[in-house]
Amino acid sequence: MQKNEKKQRNVGKVATKIMAVILAAMMVLSVAASLIYYLVNMG
């Protein structure tokens, strides 16, 4: 039982880390994309 519970918790931690990385990457990409968009349209 204990091993199974520990595995479940580790999977949750890894999943949350992956989600955080994906969200951070999306935020950075969206900011970069909007900056490029504004630069292209201002020119």
Residue pairs with C-beta under 8 A, 6 or more apart in sequence:
none
